[in-house]
Amino acid sequence: NPLKALIYDSWFDNYLGALALVRIMDGSINTEQEILVMGTGKRHGVLGLYYPNPLKKIPTKSLECGEIGIVSLGLKSVTDIAVGDTLTDAKNPTPKPIEGFVPAKPFVFAGLYPIETDRFEDLREALLKLQLNDCALNFEPESSVALGFGFRVGFLGLLHMEVIKERLEREFGLNLIATAPTVVYEVHLTDNSIKYVQNPSELPPENHIACIKEPFVRATIITPSEFLGNLMQLLNNKRGIQEKMEYLNQSRVMLTYSLPSNEIVMDFYDK
């Protein structure tokens, strides 16, 4: 069978370039073999193969079906191998890529701007390196009159946003300003088309809007019973819809609420 390997992790090595951690689903891969990255359509020569090891990578000449290994292609650009992509033999490619991999979808968006405006390209490179093994992270350039050039970055949630910002500052020496987080609204128009907006200024004229949908979360909250009244008031003020309330014991209560995501990302945890 032709080679079929799934990339399920990747990272950047200062000496070897971009490395892909793969599982061989079919066939085998050898050093000096020419392979095809099916997502990009680009061909690359295999410079090295390794078995992963906590202390030091173990070199090998080949990886067989069912094995897990590290593939070095000598890539300088971190965008050429993406998590979830399929590697196959360039001379005898598999007809279809590996199916079933669904990339994580970002739910929270914020702007990241370098305080030193001349470090815009440094921020781009840092985001690309983080994106290599974090497929939930995506970004696009944007500009602000007040803050200059930066990126609109998508995250899984508030914790993910804090971790990425902290890594950019610690690992890459960047000083950043983050804008208030927002979510994406789904605007259904009268012509049956759908538009996704993150900012009220992007809304179409009111007479063109059929309805607007916003993302909701199902939140499970465990609280001491003495805070139950204040917590329920907060949830109701945040447009929460109570689904369930259960007393776990005499002193603890578990609440289940449906909440708009936007109410959580703004200032929910500051109350």
Secondary structure as the mmCIF struct_conf table of DSSP 4:
data_model
#
loop_
_struct_conf.conf_type_id
_struct_conf.id
_struct_conf.beg_label_comp_id
_struct_conf.beg_label_asym_id
_struct_conf.beg_label_seq_id
_struct_conf.end_label_comp_id
_struct_conf.end_label_asym_id
_struct_conf.end_label_seq_id
STRN STRN1 LYS A 4 ASP A 13
TURN_TY1_P TURN_TY1_P1 ASN A 14 LEU A 16
STRN STRN2 GLY A 17 ASP A 26
BEND BEND1 GLY A 27 GLY A 27
STRN STRN3 ILE A 29 ASN A 30
TURN_TY1_P TURN_TY1_P2 THR A 31 GLU A 32
STRN STRN4 GLU A 34 VAL A 37
TURN_TY1_P TURN_TY1_P3 MET A 38 GLY A 41
STRN STRN5 LYS A 42 GLY A 45
STRN STRN6 GLY A 48 TYR A 51
BEND BEND2 PRO A 54 LYS A 56
STRN STRN7 ILE A 58 THR A 60
BEND BEND3 LYS A 61 LYS A 61
STRN STRN8 SER A 62 LEU A 63
TURN_TY1_P TURN_TY1_P4 CYS A 65 GLY A 66
STRN STRN9 ILE A 68 LEU A 75
BEND BEND4 LYS A 76 LYS A 76
TURN_TY1_P TURN_TY1_P5 VAL A 78 THR A 79
BEND BEND5 ASP A 80 ILE A 81
TURN_TY1_P TURN_TY1_P6 VAL A 83 GLY A 84
STRN STRN10 THR A 86 ASP A 89
BEND BEND6 ALA A 90 ASN A 92
BEND BEND7 PRO A 95 LYS A 96
HELX_LH_PP_P HELX_LH_PP_P1 PRO A 97 GLU A 99
STRN STRN11 VAL A 108 PRO A 114
BEND BEND8 ILE A 115 GLU A 116
HELX_RH_3T_P HELX_RH_3T_P1 THR A 117 ARG A 119
HELX_RH_AL_P HELX_RH_AL_P1 PHE A 120 LEU A 132
TURN_TY1_P TURN_TY1_P7 ASN A 133 ASN A 133
TURN_TY1_P TURN_TY1_P8 CYS A 135 ALA A 136
STRN STRN12 ASN A 138 SER A 144
TURN_TY1_P TURN_TY1_P9 VAL A 145 LEU A 147
STRN STRN13 GLY A 148 PHE A 155
BEND BEND9 LEU A 156 GLY A 157
HELX_RH_AL_P HELX_RH_AL_P2 LEU A 158 PHE A 172
STRN STRN14 LEU A 176 ALA A 178
HELX_LH_PP_P HELX_LH_PP_P2 THR A 179 PRO A 181
STRN STRN15 THR A 182 THR A 182
STRN STRN16 TYR A 185 LEU A 189
TURN_TY1_P TURN_TY1_P10 THR A 190 ASP A 191
BEND BEND10 ASN A 192 ASN A 192
STRN STRN17 ILE A 194 VAL A 197
BEND BEND11 GLN A 198 ASN A 199
HELX_RH_3T_P HELX_RH_3T_P2 PRO A 200 GLU A 202
HELX_LH_PP_P HELX_LH_PP_P3 LEU A 203 PRO A 205
HELX_RH_3T_P HELX_RH_3T_P3 GLU A 206 HIS A 208
STRN STRN18 ILE A 209 LYS A 213
STRN STRN19 PHE A 216 PRO A 224
HELX_RH_3T_P HELX_RH_3T_P4 SER A 225 PHE A 227
HELX_RH_AL_P HELX_RH_AL_P3 LEU A 228 ASN A 237
TURN_TY1_P TURN_TY1_P11 LYS A 238 ARG A 239
STRN STRN20 ILE A 241 TYR A 247
BEND BEND12 LEU A 248 SER A 251
STRN STRN21 ARG A 252 PRO A 260
HELX_RH_AL_P HELX_RH_AL_P4 SER A 261 ASP A 267
HELX_RH_3T_P HELX_RH_3T_P5 PHE A 268 ASP A 270
#
